[in-house]
Amino acid sequence: MKLILASNNRHKLAEMRAILEGLGIQVMLQSEAGISTNPEETGETFEENALIKARAASEASNLPAVADDSGLMVDALGGKPGVYSARYGGEGLSDRERWELLLRQMEGEENRRCRFVSAIACVFPGGDTVKVRGECRGELLREPRGSGGFGYDPVFYIPELRRTMAELTPEEKNRVSHRARALNQFLEELRKYHADR
């Protein structure tokens, strides 16, 4: 089965391929399929934004398309940055500048609970959809640790593992991350979808 990833994010592609390709699912970036859709993410939830992106890529390619919308939700900030995680602080900031801004906003705050959320939507030609959500709970550190991963990984601490996302190997991350959890649910839903056809 071939899936178009409604993104040009190579980090997301690598994580999806590592989990899905062992099951015979070929995932390719939308740019590799000659698609250049970039729909406006107007949704108020991760699920709504994932669906917007997957639908646009499926309609443009006439192939099944999968999209992930993910981000960090910090309890003390009422769930922010949330759906704005990739644009937090405005356009043009680097990952480092975004988490530095977040840490400044959290100075003096004792409640460091947070969670990474990943919503995955798949849209098939004809309009059928599969939607799932995965979460990984953790704590926001006061200083970064680790050099792996991307985004907010260096400041996202997983107490059970006593490491940040950025300190995990790619294989470890693909077992515990929000995206890994969502992708595992996605595989189950995909199996059910095909079994009903």
LOBA-413009 format. One line per 8 residues: number of its first residue (from 1); their letters; for each residue z, x, y of C-alpha. Coordinates in Angstrom, 1 decimal. Layout:
N
NUM) a) Z:X:Y | ...
END
This chain:
197
1) mklilasn) 0.0:0.0:0.0 | -0.9:1.3:3.5 | 1.4:0.5:6.4 | 0.7:1.3:10.1 | 3.8:2.5:11.9 | 3.7:0.8:15.3 | 4.8:4.0:17.0 | 3.7:7.6:17.8
9) nrhklaem) 7.2:8.9:17.2 | 6.9:11.7:14.6 | 10.7:11.7:13.9 | 10.5:8.0:12.9 | 7.4:8.7:10.8 | 9.1:11.5:8.9 | 12.2:9.4:8.1 | 10.1:6.4:7.0
17) raileglg) 7.8:8.6:4.9 | 10.7:10.3:3.2 | 12.1:6.9:2.1 | 9.0:4.8:1.5 | 6.3:7.2:0.1 | 8.1:7.7:-3.2 | 7.3:4.1:-3.9 | 3.6:4.4:-3.3
25) iqvmlqse) 3.8:3.2:0.3 | 1.6:5.2:2.6 | 2.8:5.2:6.2 | 0.7:6.4:9.1 | 1.1:6.5:12.8 | -0.8:4.0:14.8 | -2.7:6.9:16.5 | -3.8:8.1:13.1
33) agistnpe) -5.3:4.7:12.5 | -7.1:4.8:15.9 | -4.8:2.2:17.5 | -3.4:2.7:21.0 | -1.4:-0.4:21.5 | 1.7:0.0:23.7 | 3.1:-3.6:24.2 | 5.8:-4.2:26.7
41) etgetfee) 9.2:-4.4:24.9 | 10.4:-7.5:26.6 | 12.8:-8.6:23.8 | 16.5:-8.9:24.3 | 17.3:-7.7:20.8 | 16.2:-4.9:18.6 | 14.7:-7.5:16.2 | 12.6:-9.1:19.0
49) nalikara) 11.2:-5.7:20.1 | 10.4:-4.6:16.6 | 8.5:-7.8:16.0 | 6.5:-7.4:19.3 | 5.4:-3.9:18.3 | 4.6:-4.7:14.7 | 2.6:-7.8:15.6 | 0.5:-5.9:18.2
57) aseasnlp) -0.3:-3.1:15.7 | -1.1:-5.5:12.9 | -3.4:-7.5:15.1 | -5.2:-4.4:16.4 | -5.7:-2.9:12.9 | -5.9:-6.0:10.7 | -3.5:-4.1:8.4 | 0.2:-4.6:7.6
65) avaddsgl) 2.2:-2.9:10.4 | 5.9:-1.9:10.5 | 8.0:-1.2:13.6 | 11.5:0.0:14.1 | 13.4:-0.7:17.2 | 16.7:1.2:17.3 | 19.4:2.4:19.5 | 23.0:3.2:20.2
73) mvdalggk) 25.6:0.5:21.0 | 28.8:1.7:22.5 | 31.7:-0.8:22.3 | 33.4:0.3:25.5 | 30.2:-0.3:27.4 | 29.6:-3.8:26.1 | 27.0:-2.6:23.7 | 25.0:-0.4:26.1
81) pgvysary) 22.7:1.4:26.1 | 21.5:-1.0:23.3 | 17.8:-1.9:23.5 | 17.4:0.4:26.5 | 18.6:3.5:24.5 | 15.2:5.3:24.7 | 14.9:4.4:28.5 | 18.6:4.8:29.4
89) ggeglsdr) 18.9:6.2:32.9 | 15.3:5.6:33.7 | 11.9:6.9:32.6 | 11.2:10.6:32.2 | 14.7:11.7:31.1 | 15.0:14.0:28.0 | 17.2:13.1:25.0 | 19.8:15.6:26.3
97) erwelllr) 19.8:14.1:29.8 | 20.3:10.6:28.3 | 23.3:11.5:26.2 | 24.8:13.6:29.0 | 24.6:10.6:31.3 | 26.3:8.5:28.6 | 29.1:11.0:28.2 | 29.7:11.1:31.9
105) qmegeenr) 29.9:7.3:31.9 | 32.5:7.5:29.1 | 34.7:10.1:30.8 | 38.4:9.1:30.4 | 37.5:6.3:27.9 | 39.7:6.3:24.8 | 37.7:3.7:22.8 | 34.8:5.8:21.4
113) rcrfvsai) 33.7:3.4:18.8 | 29.9:2.9:18.6 | 27.1:2.2:16.2 | 23.5:3.0:15.6 | 21.3:0.0:15.0 | 17.9:-0.2:13.5 | 15.8:-3.4:13.2 | 12.7:-3.2:11.2
121) acvfpggd) 9.9:-5.7:11.3 | 6.7:-5.8:9.3 | 3.9:-8.1:10.2 | 1.0:-8.8:7.7 | -2.5:-9.9:8.6 | -2.2:-13.7:8.8 | 1.2:-13.6:10.5 | 3.7:-13.3:7.6
129) tvkvrgec) 6.8:-11.3:8.6 | 9.6:-9.4:7.0 | 12.7:-8.5:9.1 | 15.8:-6.5:8.4 | 18.7:-4.7:10.2 | 20.7:-1.6:9.4 | 23.8:-0.2:11.1 | 25.8:3.0:10.9
137) rgellrep) 29.2:3.0:12.6 | 30.7:6.1:14.2 | 32.4:7.5:17.2 | 31.0:9.0:20.4 | 32.1:12.6:20.8 | 33.0:14.2:24.2 | 30.7:17.2:23.5 | 27.6:17.6:21.4
145) rgsggfgy) 27.6:19.2:18.0 | 24.6:20.2:15.8 | 21.0:21.0:16.4 | 19.2:18.6:14.1 | 17.9:15.0:14.5 | 16.9:13.6:17.9 | 18.1:11.1:20.5 | 21.9:10.6:20.6
153) dpvfyipe) 22.4:12.3:17.2 | 24.4:15.3:18.6 | 27.1:13.0:20.1 | 27.3:10.5:17.2 | 30.1:11.4:14.9 | 30.5:9.9:11.4 | 34.2:10.1:10.5 | 33.7:9.8:6.7
161) lrrtmael) 31.4:12.8:6.8 | 33.3:14.7:9.5 | 30.0:15.6:11.0 | 27.6:14.3:13.7 | 24.1:13.0:12.8 | 22.7:16.2:14.3 | 24.7:18.3:11.7 | 23.3:16.5:8.7
169) tpeeknrv) 20.3:17.7:6.7 | 17.3:15.4:6.8 | 18.1:14.4:3.2 | 21.7:13.5:4.1 | 20.6:11.6:7.2 | 18.1:9.7:5.1 | 21.0:8.5:2.9 | 23.4:7.3:5.6
177) shraraln) 21.6:6.6:8.8 | 21.0:3.1:10.3 | 17.3:3.5:9.7 | 17.8:4.5:6.1 | 20.0:1.4:5.6 | 17.4:-0.8:7.2 | 14.5:0.8:5.2 | 16.4:0.3:1.9
185) qfleelrk) 16.8:-3.4:2.8 | 13.2:-3.5:3.9 | 12.1:-2.2:0.4 | 14.0:-5.1:-1.2 | 12.5:-7.7:1.1 | 9.0:-6.2:0.6 | 9.4:-6.5:-3.2 | 10.5:-10.1:-2.8
193) yhadr) 7.6:-10.8:-0.5 | 5.0:-9.4:-3.0 | 6.7:-11.1:-5.9 | 6.2:-14.5:-4.2 | 2.5:-13.9:-3.6
END
